[in-house]
Each structure stands twice: as C-alpha cells, then as structure tokens.
Amino acid sequence: MLKLEKKYHSFYFPEPRRIPMKILLLACFLFFAGTNRSSAATYRDTASHISFEYDDTQWEPMNKKTVEQDTVVNLQRKVADKEGDTTYFSRISIVRDDVSKIKKVKESKLPKLQAYQSHAVEFLRGQRFDILSSEVKSLAGIPQGAFEILARQRDFGLTFQQVGFLEKDTAYLVTATVRTNKFPEYQSELKKIFDSLKVNP
C-alpha cells in the first residue's frame, strides 16, 4: 500500500526541471527591455529649419511665444518638476538673433562665431547666470561649427544648456532650461537631443 502511494505522488509531483541559463537570460532581457521603452521622434522647426531627435514618451511639442517675441518654446517635458509649492516644465527653445546688429560682434577681431559666443556669455552674466562652461562644440549636423554654454541661474534654481551656431548673419540658440536639481537626471536625454541637431535645406 505504501509503495502504491509513493508511485502516485511521484506521478503527479515530478521533480522540477532545470531551465537552461540562456533561456533565463533571454527572459530577463525581454522583461527589462519592455519596461524601459522609449520612442524616438523628430522635431522640425519650420521657421529656423532646425530639427532634432527626442523621446516623445517624455517630451511633447509646445509651440508658443514667450514674453520675448523671438523666443518659442518648441518642446516641453510632459511631467512638471515640483519644488515646494511651485512647478516647472523643463523646456527646449530656439531663438534667432541678428548678428549684424550687435556692435561688439561686428567690431571684434575674433572669428564671428567666437565673437558671438563671447557676446552670449556676457549677456547671460548680465542676467545673473553663473557660467559653468563655455566651449567649442562639434556636431555632425552643424558642419560650420557650434559652441555650447552651460550656465546656472542663481535666482530661480534653473540650469541652461545652450548650443549656438551661425548661418550667415543669423545666430541660432537652442536652449534647454531645466530645474538645477533635475539636470543630472535629464542630462542623457538632453545629450541625445543636442547631438542630433541639424539644419535642413
């Protein structure tokens, strides 16, 4: 009788089989790939002919004029960053500037791009920005050369990452504005956006 019971139990409760390691690794990869999805989209600004790639699960187009008529908020993060009782949507804007009207740039002995970079740094300092870095930037989509300025606005707790370049007498400034405490978290996203910048014919 005891032998029969042992056979009965061994039939319905077999020892578990070992799953090959390759299958386990594949299952883990598929799981984590599914939970970290991002979607690449292309933003095209018809006025400046500038385009760049962005993750449309995190950002959305938001074309609206700000107080400065030449400034357009082109892209805005979908979720606001909260700090105390205030909220702020990280944003990316494109600004055009007429270089021919800037006296210091016209009179400078420096190359035009370098002279405009110096002007941009001076302007930010006048707006109570601490300049963290200002350097030449090499971008595949901007063959004529560009510069990048990283600055922190001391009054509002904002960090600016700005890429500028020239097309004849027009300067283009593409600026990301992020809460300073969120900048490290968004830095990899911003790098992808700036690295994909290009001017379309």
Backbone as a printed PyTorch tensor [residue, N CA C, xyz], in Angstrom:
tensor([[[  0.8220,  -1.2060,   0.0000],
         [  0.0000,   0.0000,   0.0000],
         [  0.8560,   1.2560,   0.0000]],

        [[  1.9220,   1.2150,   0.7840],
         [  2.8160,   2.3700,   0.8500],
         [  3.5210,   2.5790,  -0.4770]],

        [[  3.8930,   1.5180,  -1.1350],
         [  4.5690,   1.6290,  -2.4230],
         [  3.6560,   2.2650,  -3.4520]],

        [[  2.3860,   1.9040,  -3.4390],
         [  1.4250,   2.4760,  -4.3800],
         [  1.2910,   3.9880,  -4.1580]],

        [[  1.2570,   4.4120,  -2.9290],
         [  1.1330,   5.8360,  -2.6330],
         [  2.3620,   6.5950,  -3.1260]],

        [[  3.5260,   6.0090,  -2.9790],
         [  4.7460,   6.6670,  -3.4440],
         [  4.7290,   6.8340,  -4.9460]],

        [[  4.2740,   5.8170,  -5.6380],
         [  4.1850,   5.9090,  -7.0950],
         [  3.1760,   6.9700,  -7.5020]],

        [[  2.0600,   7.0460,  -6.7830],
         [  1.0030,   8.0070,  -7.0960],
         [  1.5350,   9.4360,  -6.9660]],

        [[  2.2340,   9.6760,  -5.8460],
         [  2.7460,  11.0260,  -5.6240],
         [  3.8550,  11.3830,  -6.5950]],

        [[  4.7110,  10.4260,  -6.9140],
         [  5.7940,  10.7370,  -7.8400],
         [  5.2600,  11.0160,  -9.2310]],

        [[  4.0970,  10.4760,  -9.5690],
         [  3.5000,  10.7030, -10.8840],
         [  2.9530,  12.1250, -10.9930]],

        [[  2.3300,  12.6310,  -9.9530],
         [  1.6940,  13.9540, -10.0050],
         [  2.6190,  15.0890,  -9.5640]],

        [[  3.6880,  14.7720,  -8.8570],
         [  4.5910,  15.8170,  -8.3740],
         [  6.0240,  15.4880,  -8.7750]],

        [[  6.3300,  15.6210, -10.0520],
         [  7.6910,  15.3080, -10.5010],
         [  8.6800,  16.3660, -10.0200]],

        [[  9.9320,  16.0210,  -9.9560],
         [ 10.9570,  16.9910,  -9.5850],
         [ 11.0570,  18.0590, -10.6590]],

        [[ 11.2220,  19.3400, -10.2620],
         [ 11.2990,  20.4190, -11.2570],
         [ 12.5220,  20.2750, -12.1440]],

        [[ 12.3170,  20.6000, -13.4230],
         [ 13.4280,  20.5140, -14.3780],
         [ 14.2280,  21.8120, -14.3390]],

        [[ 15.4900,  21.6930, -14.5770],
         [ 16.3440,  22.8710, -14.6160],
         [ 16.1620,  23.6110, -15.9420]],

        [[ 15.9710,  24.9410, -15.8400],
         [ 15.8060,  25.7660, -17.0400],
         [ 17.1870,  26.2120, -17.5080]],

        [[ 17.5020,  26.0170, -18.7710],
         [ 18.8240,  26.4170, -19.2760],
         [ 19.0870,  27.9030, -19.0100]],

        [[ 20.3400,  28.2270, -18.6910],
         [ 20.7260,  29.5970, -18.3550],
         [ 20.4480,  30.5640, -19.5010]],

        [[ 20.6140,  30.1320, -20.7450],
         [ 20.3820,  31.0030, -21.8980],
         [ 18.9360,  31.4870, -21.9490]],

        [[ 18.0120,  30.5960, -21.6140],
         [ 16.5880,  30.9630, -21.6350],
         [ 16.2910,  31.9650, -20.5340]],

        [[ 16.8890,  31.7800, -19.3480],
         [ 16.6950,  32.7200, -18.2430],
         [ 17.2140,  34.1160, -18.5960]],

        [[ 18.4000,  34.1590, -19.1850],
         [ 18.9740,  35.4440, -19.5670],
         [ 18.1300,  36.1470, -20.6220]],

        [[ 17.6230,  35.3860, -21.5870],
         [ 16.7710,  35.9600, -22.6310],
         [ 15.4860,  36.5160, -22.0430]],

        [[ 14.8970,  35.7930, -21.0950],
         [ 13.6560,  36.2370, -20.4500],
         [ 13.8780,  37.5380, -19.6890]],

        [[ 15.0150,  37.6300, -18.9730],
         [ 15.3390,  38.8570, -18.2250],
         [ 15.5280,  40.0250, -19.1660]],

        [[ 16.2210,  39.7930, -20.2920],
         [ 16.4570,  40.8660, -21.2670],
         [ 15.1410,  41.3930, -21.8260]],

        [[ 14.2430,  40.4700, -22.2040],
         [ 12.9520,  40.8800, -22.7680],
         [ 12.1100,  41.6320, -21.7560]],

        [[ 12.1940,  41.2310, -20.4850],
         [ 11.4160,  41.9040, -19.4500],
         [ 11.8780,  43.3420, -19.2670]],

        [[ 13.2010,  43.5250, -19.1060],
         [ 13.7150,  44.8680, -18.8460],
         [ 13.6450,  45.7440, -20.0850]],

        [[ 13.7560,  45.1520, -21.2490],
         [ 13.6120,  45.9410, -22.4800],
         [ 12.1970,  46.4630, -22.6000]],

        [[ 11.2350,  45.6780, -22.1660],
         [  9.8470,  46.0960, -22.2390],
         [  9.4830,  47.1580, -21.2360]],

        [[ 10.2160,  47.2020, -20.0980],
         [  9.8800,  48.1880, -19.0650],
         [ 10.6390,  49.4910, -19.2330]],

        [[ 11.5820,  49.5590, -20.1960],
         [ 12.3480,  50.7830, -20.4120],
         [ 12.1900,  51.2650, -21.8580]],

        [[ 10.9820,  51.2980, -22.3210],
         [ 10.7280,  51.6840, -23.6930],
         [ 10.8590,  53.1890, -23.8750]],

        [[ 11.4410,  53.5800, -24.9840],
         [ 11.4580,  54.9820, -25.3660],
         [ 11.0820,  55.0450, -26.8390]],

        [[ 10.5580,  56.1720, -27.2430],
         [ 10.0870,  56.2980, -28.6110],
         [ 10.7560,  57.5040, -29.2450]],

        [[ 11.5140,  57.2830, -30.3100],
         [ 12.2300,  58.3680, -30.9700],
         [ 11.3110,  59.0840, -31.9520]],

        [[ 11.3080,  60.4020, -31.8740],
         [ 10.5420,  61.2240, -32.7950],
         [ 11.4470,  62.3560, -33.2740]],

        [[ 11.0710,  62.9920, -34.3680],
         [ 11.8510,  64.0950, -34.9130],
         [ 11.0640,  65.3870, -34.8000]],

        [[ 11.6870,  66.3920, -34.1910],
         [ 11.0690,  67.7200, -34.1290],
         [ 11.6540,  68.5730, -35.2510]],

        [[ 10.7810,  69.2410, -36.0090],
         [ 11.2180,  70.1230, -37.0910],
         [ 10.6220,  71.5050, -36.8870]],

        [[ 11.5060,  72.4970, -36.7960],
         [ 11.0620,  73.8830, -36.6580],
         [ 11.0410,  74.5220, -38.0380]],

        [[  9.8550,  74.8460, -38.5340],
         [  9.7210,  75.3450, -39.9040],
         [ 10.3420,  76.7280, -40.0950]],

        [[ 10.3830,  77.5320, -39.0250],
         [ 10.9290,  78.8840, -39.1460],
         [ 12.4450,  78.8740, -39.2840]],

        [[ 13.1220,  78.0540, -38.4920],
         [ 14.5840,  78.0380, -38.4910],
         [ 15.1740,  76.8980, -39.3150]],

        [[ 14.3300,  75.9290, -39.7180],
         [ 14.7610,  74.7330, -40.4520],
         [ 15.6650,  73.8360, -39.6090]],

        [[ 15.5730,  73.9990, -38.2990],
         [ 16.3390,  73.1470, -37.3790],
         [ 15.5150,  71.9110, -37.0370]],

        [[ 16.1780,  70.7830, -36.9330],
         [ 15.4950,  69.5600, -36.4930],
         [ 16.3740,  68.8300, -35.4940]],

        [[ 15.7270,  68.0080, -34.6730],
         [ 16.4590,  67.1700, -33.7160],
         [ 15.5770,  66.0110, -33.2870]],

        [[ 16.2190,  64.9920, -32.7550],
         [ 15.5080,  63.8070, -32.2810],
         [ 15.1990,  63.9380, -30.7870]],

        [[ 14.0530,  63.4000, -30.3790],
         [ 13.6940,  63.4310, -28.9620],
         [ 12.8220,  62.2290, -28.6180]],

        [[ 12.7020,  61.9630, -27.3320],
         [ 11.8890,  60.8520, -26.8300],
         [ 10.4670,  61.3690, -26.5890]],

        [[  9.5200,  60.9720, -27.4480],
         [  8.1680,  61.5260, -27.3200],
         [  7.3350,  60.8650, -26.2140]],

        [[  7.9520,  59.9490, -25.4610],
         [  7.2660,  59.4710, -24.2540],
         [  7.5240,  60.4180, -23.0820]],

        [[  8.5590,  61.2860, -23.2220],
         [  8.9300,  62.2110, -22.1470],
         [  8.6890,  63.6820, -22.5120]],

        [[  8.7420,  64.0040, -23.8130],
         [  8.6320,  65.3850, -24.2760],
         [  7.5090,  65.5170, -25.2880]],

        [[  6.9800,  66.7500, -25.4210],
         [  5.9340,  66.9990, -26.4110],
         [  6.1190,  68.3830, -27.0280]],

        [[  5.7840,  68.5350, -28.3150],
         [  5.8780,  69.8530, -28.9560],
         [  4.9450,  70.8460, -28.2680]],

        [[  5.4210,  72.0690, -28.1020],
         [  4.6410,  73.0930, -27.4140],
         [  5.0370,  74.4460, -28.0070]],

        [[  4.5790,  74.6920, -29.2200],
         [  4.9760,  75.9020, -29.9240],
         [  4.1520,  77.0960, -29.4570]],

        [[  4.7520,  77.9230, -28.6390],
         [  4.0610,  79.1260, -28.1670],
         [  5.0700,  80.2220, -27.8840]],

        [[  4.6580,  81.4480, -28.1190],
         [  5.5350,  82.5920, -27.8900],
         [  5.6700,  82.8530, -26.3920]],

        [[  6.8660,  83.2450, -26.0020],
         [  7.0750,  83.6800, -24.6330],
         [  7.0590,  85.2120, -24.6260]],

        [[  7.4920,  85.8200, -23.5360],
         [  7.4860,  87.2820, -23.4440],
         [  8.3430,  87.8890, -24.5520]],

        [[  9.5150,  87.2640, -24.8060],
         [ 10.3620,  87.7230, -25.8980],
         [  9.7940,  87.1750, -27.1990]],

        [[  9.4490,  88.0550, -28.1240],
         [  8.7470,  87.6380, -29.3310],
         [  9.5540,  86.6880, -30.2190]],

        [[ 10.8830,  86.7270, -30.1120],
         [ 11.6980,  85.8510, -30.9470],
         [ 11.9710,  84.5030, -30.2930]],

        [[ 11.4050,  84.2880, -29.1220],
         [ 11.6310,  83.0340, -28.4100],
         [ 10.3930,  82.1530, -28.5020]],

        [[ 10.5940,  80.9290, -28.9150],
         [  9.4910,  79.9780, -28.9850],
         [  9.8420,  78.7680, -28.1240]],

        [[  8.8970,  78.3690, -27.2570],
         [  9.0790,  77.1200, -26.5140],
         [  8.7160,  75.9970, -27.4760]],

        [[  9.7220,  75.3180, -27.9790],
         [  9.4810,  74.3170, -29.0010],
         [  9.1140,  72.9440, -28.4430]],

        [[  9.7040,  72.6160, -27.3050],
         [  9.4770,  71.2980, -26.7280],
         [  9.3590,  71.4400, -25.2230]],

        [[  8.4430,  70.6980, -24.6390],
         [  8.2310,  70.7890, -23.2010],
         [  8.1070,  69.3880, -22.6260]],

        [[  8.6790,  69.2020, -21.4550],
         [  8.5710,  67.8930, -20.8090],
         [  7.1250,  67.6590, -20.3720]],

        [[  6.6500,  66.4360, -20.5230],
         [  5.2370,  66.1450, -20.2600],
         [  4.8690,  66.2550, -18.7890]],

        [[  5.8080,  65.9310, -17.9090],
         [  5.5370,  65.9600, -16.4690],
         [  6.3180,  67.1010, -15.8380]],

        [[  5.6410,  67.9240, -15.0450],
         [  6.2900,  69.0610, -14.3940],
         [  7.1370,  68.6000, -13.2210]],

        [[  8.1970,  69.3500, -12.9610],
         [  9.0370,  69.1020, -11.7870],
         [  8.5430,  69.9890, -10.6550]],

        [[  8.2440,  69.3840,  -9.5230],
         [  7.7150,  70.1400,  -8.3840],
         [  8.8210,  70.4250,  -7.3810]],

        [[  8.7760,  71.6210,  -6.8290],
         [  9.6950,  72.0020,  -5.7630],
         [  8.9300,  72.9090,  -4.8090]],

        [[  8.5860,  72.3880,  -3.6540],
         [  7.7410,  73.1430,  -2.7230],
         [  6.3580,  73.3390,  -3.3140]],

        [[  5.9230,  74.5880,  -3.4090],
         [  4.6060,  74.8910,  -3.9580],
         [  4.6540,  75.2550,  -5.4370]],

        [[  5.8310,  75.1850,  -6.0330],
         [  5.9630,  75.5970,  -7.4320],
         [  6.1920,  74.3990,  -8.3430]],

        [[  5.7620,  74.5550,  -9.5920],
         [  6.0100,  73.5300, -10.6070],
         [  6.6800,  74.2020, -11.8040]],

        [[  7.4960,  73.4290, -12.5010],
         [  8.1780,  73.9620, -13.6740],
         [  8.3280,  72.8540, -14.7060]],

        [[  7.9510,  73.1590, -15.9430],
         [  8.1070,  72.2130, -17.0310],
         [  9.4390,  72.4820, -17.7270]],

        [[ 10.3310,  71.5200, -17.7060],
         [ 11.5810,  71.6570, -18.4480],
         [ 11.2480,  71.8670, -19.9180]],

        [[ 12.0380,  72.6880, -20.5970],
         [ 11.6900,  73.0560, -21.9640],
         [ 12.9200,  73.2590, -22.8290]],

        [[ 12.6880,  73.2300, -24.1200],
         [ 13.7310,  73.4850, -25.1030],
         [ 13.2080,  74.5410, -26.0600]],

        [[ 13.9990,  75.5770, -26.2680],
         [ 13.5530,  76.6690, -27.1300],
         [ 14.6060,  76.9850, -28.1860]],

        [[ 14.1420,  77.5810, -29.2700],
         [ 15.0260,  78.0130, -30.3510],
         [ 14.8700,  79.5230, -30.5130]],

        [[ 15.9850,  80.2290, -30.4550],
         [ 15.9810,  81.6880, -30.5820],
         [ 16.8510,  82.0850, -31.7730]],

        [[ 16.3810,  83.0430, -32.5400],
         [ 17.1670,  83.6110, -33.6390],
         [ 17.6230,  85.0080, -33.2450]],

        [[ 18.8480,  85.3330, -33.6100],
         [ 19.4190,  86.6320, -33.2540],
         [ 20.1380,  87.2080, -34.4720]],

        [[ 19.8920,  88.4820, -34.7640],
         [ 20.5170,  89.1460, -35.9060],
         [ 21.9010,  89.6350, -35.4920]],

        [[ 22.9250,  88.9340, -35.9420],
         [ 24.2950,  89.2450, -35.5390],
         [ 24.7510,  90.5890, -36.1040]],

        [[ 24.2170,  90.9830, -37.2460],
         [ 24.6520,  92.2290, -37.8900],
         [ 24.3160,  93.4630, -37.0590]],

        [[ 23.4010,  93.3090, -36.0900],
         [ 23.0020,  94.4370, -35.2530],
         [ 23.7570,  94.4970, -33.9210]],

        [[ 24.6650,  93.5560, -33.6960],
         [ 25.4070,  93.5150, -32.4360],
         [ 26.7730,  94.1640, -32.6500]],

        [[ 26.9280,  95.3300, -32.1210],
         [ 28.1230,  96.1400, -32.3630],
         [ 29.4080,  95.4360, -31.9440]],

        [[ 29.4080,  94.8360, -30.7540],
         [ 30.6220,  94.1870, -30.2490],
         [ 31.0630,  93.0300, -31.1330]],

        [[ 30.1070,  92.3320, -31.7310],
         [ 30.4470,  91.2240, -32.6250],
         [ 31.0180,  91.7650, -33.9330]],

        [[ 30.4010,  92.8240, -34.4430],
         [ 30.8560,  93.4180, -35.7020],
         [ 32.2720,  93.9840, -35.5790]],

        [[ 32.5790,  94.5620, -34.4240],
         [ 33.8750,  95.2210, -34.2350],
         [ 34.9600,  94.2810, -33.7100]],

        [[ 34.5780,  93.0850, -33.3300],
         [ 35.5360,  92.1410, -32.7580],
         [ 36.5220,  91.6460, -33.8160]],

        [[ 37.7710,  91.4260, -33.3830],
         [ 38.7900,  90.8660, -34.2600],
         [ 38.7690,  89.3340, -34.2500]],

        [[ 37.9300,  88.7810, -33.3960],
         [ 37.8020,  87.3250, -33.3230],
         [ 36.9640,  86.8110, -34.4990]],

        [[ 37.0860,  85.5170, -34.8460],
         [ 36.1630,  84.9310, -35.8210],
         [ 34.7220,  85.1490, -35.3560]],

        [[ 33.8140,  85.2800, -36.3020],
         [ 32.4450,  85.6910, -35.9720],
         [ 31.7750,  84.7720, -34.9510]],

        [[ 31.9300,  83.4620, -35.1070],
         [ 31.2960,  82.5330, -34.1680],
         [ 31.8530,  82.7170, -32.7590]],

        [[ 33.1690,  82.8630, -32.6730],
         [ 33.7990,  83.0450, -31.3650],
         [ 33.3850,  84.3730, -30.7360]],

        [[ 33.2630,  85.4070, -31.5650],
         [ 32.8360,  86.7180, -31.0660],
         [ 31.4020,  86.6610, -30.5520]],

        [[ 30.5550,  85.9220, -31.2640],
         [ 29.1610,  85.8100, -30.8140],
         [ 29.0710,  84.9740, -29.5400]],

        [[ 29.8870,  83.9470, -29.4310],
         [ 29.9280,  83.1340, -28.2070],
         [ 30.2810,  84.0060, -27.0090]],

        [[ 31.2770,  84.8790, -27.1740],
         [ 31.6720,  85.7960, -26.1100],
         [ 30.5230,  86.7290, -25.7420]],

        [[ 29.7970,  87.1910, -26.7500],
         [ 28.6360,  88.0530, -26.5170],
         [ 27.5510,  87.3090, -25.7340]],

        [[ 27.2950,  86.0310, -26.0970],
         [ 26.2700,  85.2330, -25.4220],
         [ 26.6210,  85.0120, -23.9470]],

        [[ 27.8980,  84.7510, -23.6730],
         [ 28.3490,  84.5690, -22.2900],
         [ 28.1560,  85.8630, -21.4950]],

        [[ 28.5340,  86.9810, -22.0980],
         [ 28.3980,  88.2820, -21.4340],
         [ 26.9270,  88.5990, -21.1370]],

        [[ 26.0530,  88.2630, -22.0840],
         [ 24.6200,  88.5010, -21.8940],
         [ 24.0860,  87.6830, -20.7220]],

        [[ 24.4590,  86.4090, -20.6480],
         [ 23.9830,  85.5470, -19.5660],
         [ 24.4810,  86.0370, -18.2070]],

        [[ 25.7110,  86.4700, -18.1560],
         [ 26.2350,  87.0070, -16.8930],
         [ 25.4300,  88.2380, -16.4530]],

        [[ 25.0050,  89.0270, -17.4170],
         [ 24.1860,  90.2000, -17.1070],
         [ 22.8140,  89.8280, -16.5860]],

        [[ 22.3820,  88.5880, -16.8610],
         [ 21.0930,  88.0880, -16.3750],
         [ 21.2680,  87.2470, -15.1040]],

        [[ 22.3860,  87.4420, -14.4110],
         [ 22.6810,  86.7700, -13.1370],
         [ 22.8470,  85.2540, -13.2870]],

        [[ 23.5210,  84.8790, -14.3690],
         [ 23.8790,  83.4810, -14.5780],
         [ 25.3230,  83.2470, -14.1510]],

        [[ 25.5670,  82.1130, -13.5110],
         [ 26.9240,  81.6480, -13.2700],
         [ 27.3070,  80.7420, -14.4360]],

        [[ 28.3630,  81.0890, -15.1560],
         [ 28.7930,  80.3030, -16.3090],
         [ 29.6140,  79.1110, -15.8150]],

        [[ 29.1170,  77.9200, -16.0690],
         [ 29.8050,  76.6950, -15.6400],
         [ 30.8300,  76.2420, -16.6770]],

        [[ 30.5050,  76.4440, -17.9590],
         [ 31.4460,  76.1070, -19.0310],
         [ 31.0150,  76.8050, -20.3090]],

        [[ 31.9810,  77.0590, -21.1750],
         [ 31.7250,  77.6560, -22.4860],
         [ 32.8010,  77.1300, -23.4210]],

        [[ 32.4010,  76.3290, -24.4100],
         [ 33.4030,  75.6550, -25.2360],
         [ 32.9030,  75.4160, -26.6470]],

        [[ 33.8390,  75.1450, -27.5270],
         [ 33.5060,  74.8140, -28.9090],
         [ 32.8420,  73.4450, -28.9340]],

        [[ 31.8320,  73.3080, -29.7760],
         [ 31.0600,  72.0590, -29.8520],
         [ 31.1130,  71.5210, -31.2770]],

        [[ 31.4610,  70.2680, -31.4190],
         [ 31.4970,  69.6310, -32.7380],
         [ 30.2640,  68.7450, -32.9010]],

        [[ 29.4160,  69.1020, -33.8700],
         [ 28.1910,  68.3460, -34.1200],
         [ 28.1260,  67.9330, -35.5830]],

        [[ 27.7860,  66.6850, -35.8260],
         [ 27.7510,  66.1630, -37.1980],
         [ 26.7670,  66.9360, -38.0740]],

        [[ 25.6600,  67.3730, -37.4880],
         [ 24.6210,  68.0610, -38.2760],
         [ 24.8340,  69.5560, -38.4200]],

        [[ 25.8860,  70.0930, -37.7600],
         [ 26.2000,  71.5280, -37.8450],
         [ 27.6550,  71.6400, -38.3180]],

        [[ 27.9110,  71.4150, -39.5930],
         [ 29.2990,  71.3560, -40.0790],
         [ 30.0580,  72.6800, -39.9770]],

        [[ 29.3390,  73.8080, -39.8940],
         [ 30.0130,  75.1030, -39.8340],
         [ 30.5850,  75.4070, -38.4520]],

        [[ 30.2970,  74.5540, -37.4790],
         [ 30.8200,  74.7400, -36.1280],
         [ 29.7900,  75.3270, -35.1860]],

        [[ 29.9450,  75.0330, -33.9090],
         [ 28.9850,  75.4930, -32.8990],
         [ 29.7100,  75.6850, -31.5730]],

        [[ 29.0030,  76.2540, -30.6210],
         [ 29.5360,  76.3640, -29.2630],
         [ 28.4710,  75.9080, -28.2750]],

        [[ 28.9040,  75.5480, -27.0750],
         [ 27.9690,  75.1220, -26.0310],
         [ 28.2770,  75.8740, -24.7450]],

        [[ 27.2210,  76.4000, -24.1230],
         [ 27.3520,  77.1020, -22.8490],
         [ 26.4930,  76.3840, -21.8230]],

        [[ 27.0710,  76.1090, -20.6750],
         [ 26.3280,  75.5400, -19.5490],
         [ 26.3440,  76.5840, -18.4410]],

        [[ 25.1540,  76.9830, -17.9770],
         [ 25.0650,  78.0690, -17.0020],
         [ 23.9570,  77.8000, -15.9970]],

        [[ 24.0980,  78.4150, -14.8320],
         [ 23.1150,  78.2420, -13.7590],
         [ 22.5750,  79.6120, -13.3370]],

        [[ 21.2360,  79.7330, -13.3600],
         [ 20.5960,  80.9820, -12.9440],
         [ 20.4190,  80.9390, -11.4350]],

        [[ 21.0910,  81.8550, -10.7280],
         [ 21.1680,  81.7480,  -9.2670],
         [ 19.8710,  82.1070,  -8.5530]],

        [[ 18.9650,  82.8680,  -9.2010],
         [ 17.7450,  83.3120,  -8.5250],
         [ 16.6010,  82.3110,  -8.6090]],

        [[ 16.5200,  81.5810,  -9.7140],
         [ 15.3600,  80.7140,  -9.9460],
         [ 15.6800,  79.2270,  -9.8910]],

        [[ 16.9270,  78.8730,  -9.5950],
         [ 17.2730,  77.4620,  -9.4850],
         [ 17.1650,  76.7120, -10.7980]],

        [[ 17.5740,  77.3670, -11.9010],
         [ 17.4860,  76.7600, -13.2250],
         [ 18.8760,  76.5990, -13.8330]],

        [[ 19.0610,  75.5220, -14.5890],
         [ 20.2870,  75.2980, -15.3380],
         [ 19.9770,  75.3720, -16.8200]],

        [[ 20.8110,  76.1070, -17.5620],
         [ 20.6670,  76.2480, -19.0090],
         [ 21.7760,  75.4690, -19.6960]],

        [[ 21.4060,  74.7010, -20.6990],
         [ 22.3840,  74.1060, -21.6100],
         [ 22.0590,  74.6600, -22.9840]],

        [[ 22.9990,  75.3650, -23.5690],
         [ 22.7160,  76.1200, -24.7920],
         [ 23.7470,  75.8070, -25.8710]],

        [[ 23.2550,  75.5040, -27.0690],
         [ 24.1180,  75.3130, -28.2280],
         [ 23.8130,  76.4250, -29.2270]],

        [[ 24.8630,  77.0980, -29.6920],
         [ 24.6950,  78.1870, -30.6460],
         [ 25.5290,  77.9780, -31.8910]],

        [[ 25.0260,  78.4670, -33.0250],
         [ 25.7760,  78.4060, -34.2830],
         [ 25.2700,  79.5120, -35.1980]],

        [[ 26.0010,  79.7760, -36.2580],
         [ 25.6660,  80.8720, -37.1660],
         [ 25.3080,  80.3520, -38.5530]],

        [[ 24.3610,  81.0310, -39.1660],
         [ 24.0390,  80.8510, -40.5800],
         [ 24.0670,  82.2480, -41.1860]],

        [[ 25.1750,  82.5850, -41.8510],
         [ 25.4100,  83.9320, -42.3630],
         [ 25.3430,  84.9280, -41.2000]],

        [[ 24.3850,  85.8710, -41.2270],
         [ 24.2960,  86.8660, -40.1520],
         [ 23.2260,  86.5370, -39.1180]],

        [[ 22.7730,  85.3110, -39.0980],
         [ 21.7630,  84.8970, -38.1180],
         [ 22.3600,  83.8820, -37.1480]],

        [[ 22.2220,  84.1720, -35.8750],
         [ 22.6590,  83.2240, -34.8380],
         [ 21.4540,  82.4190, -34.3850]],

        [[ 21.6550,  81.1400, -34.1920],
         [ 20.6070,  80.2590, -33.6890],
         [ 21.0590,  79.7300, -32.3350]],

        [[ 20.2020,  79.8750, -31.3470],
         [ 20.4740,  79.3940, -29.9980],
         [ 19.4170,  78.3630, -29.6250]],

        [[ 19.8490,  77.1440, -29.4000],
         [ 18.9450,  76.0720, -28.9610],
         [ 19.2470,  75.8480, -27.4840]],

        [[ 18.2430,  76.1170, -26.6450],
         [ 18.4800,  76.1470, -25.1980],
         [ 17.5450,  75.2080, -24.4510]],

        [[ 18.1270,  74.3740, -23.6080],
         [ 17.3440,  73.5380, -22.6820],
         [ 17.3670,  74.2170, -21.3200]],

        [[ 16.1880,  74.3880, -20.7300],
         [ 16.0580,  75.0090, -19.4150],
         [ 15.4470,  73.9870, -18.4570]],

        [[ 16.1940,  73.6490, -17.4190],
         [ 15.8190,  72.5660, -16.5080],
         [ 16.0520,  73.0140, -15.0680]],

        [[ 15.2220,  72.5470, -14.1560],
         [ 15.4990,  72.7990, -12.7430],
         [ 16.8780,  72.2110, -12.4150]],

        [[ 17.6650,  72.9690, -11.6850],
         [ 19.0410,  72.5540, -11.3920],
         [ 19.1090,  71.1830, -10.7270]],

        [[ 18.1830,  70.9100,  -9.8090],
         [ 18.2350,  69.6210,  -9.1080],
         [ 17.8040,  68.4510,  -9.9930]],

        [[ 17.2250,  68.7350, -11.1730],
         [ 16.8150,  67.6780, -12.0980],
         [ 17.7860,  67.5180, -13.2670]],

        [[ 18.7050,  68.4520, -13.4100],
         [ 19.5990,  68.4310, -14.5750],
         [ 20.3930,  67.1290, -14.7040]],

        [[ 20.9960,  66.6030, -13.6260],
         [ 21.7360,  65.3340, -13.7800],
         [ 20.8500,  64.1960, -14.2910]],

        [[ 19.5910,  64.1990, -13.8790],
         [ 18.6640,  63.1320, -14.2880],
         [ 18.3200,  63.2230, -15.7750]],

        [[ 18.2330,  64.4500, -16.3070],
         [ 17.8300,  64.6500, -17.7010],
         [ 19.0130,  64.7880, -18.6530]],

        [[ 20.2150,  64.7760, -18.1350],
         [ 21.3870,  65.0930, -18.9450],
         [ 21.5640,  64.1560, -20.1320]],

        [[ 21.3220,  62.8640, -19.9390],
         [ 21.4980,  61.9170, -21.0460],
         [ 20.4580,  62.1570, -22.1390]],

        [[ 19.2340,  62.5270, -21.7620],
         [ 18.1940,  62.8470, -22.7400],
         [ 18.5840,  64.0870, -23.5360]],

        [[ 19.0890,  65.0940, -22.8340],
         [ 19.4710,  66.3380, -23.4930],
         [ 20.6460,  66.1170, -24.4400]],

        [[ 21.5660,  65.2660, -24.0530],
         [ 22.7150,  64.9760, -24.9200],
         [ 22.2540,  64.3910, -26.2490]],

        [[ 21.2880,  63.4850, -26.2070],
         [ 20.7650,  62.8840, -27.4390],
         [ 20.1160,  63.9490, -28.3210]],

        [[ 19.3940,  64.8710, -27.6950],
         [ 18.7400,  65.9440, -28.4510],
         [ 19.7800,  66.8250, -29.1260]],

        [[ 20.7610,  67.3010, -28.3660],
         [ 21.7620,  68.2120, -28.9260],
         [ 22.6550,  67.5120, -29.9560]],

        [[ 22.9980,  66.2600, -29.7170],
         [ 23.8480,  65.5330, -30.6530],
         [ 23.1440,  65.3090, -31.9940]],

        [[ 21.8200,  65.3410, -32.0060],
         [ 21.0780,  65.1000, -33.2450],
         [ 20.6980,  66.3870, -33.9770]],

        [[ 21.1100,  67.5280, -33.4380],
         [ 20.7780,  68.8140, -34.0670],
         [ 21.3130,  68.8950, -35.4960]],

        [[ 20.4700,  69.4370, -36.3770],
         [ 20.9540,  69.7140, -37.7340],
         [ 20.0710,  70.7680, -38.3930]],

        [[ 20.6330,  71.4080, -39.4060],
         [ 19.8910,  72.4190, -40.1710],
         [ 19.5190,  71.7850, -41.5030]],

        [[ 18.2490,  71.8150, -41.8160],
         [ 17.7680,  71.2210, -43.0560],
         [ 17.7020,  72.2820, -44.1670]],

        [[ 17.9820,  71.8690, -45.3960],
         [ 17.9420,  72.8400, -46.5150],
         [ 16.5550,  73.4540, -46.6840]]])
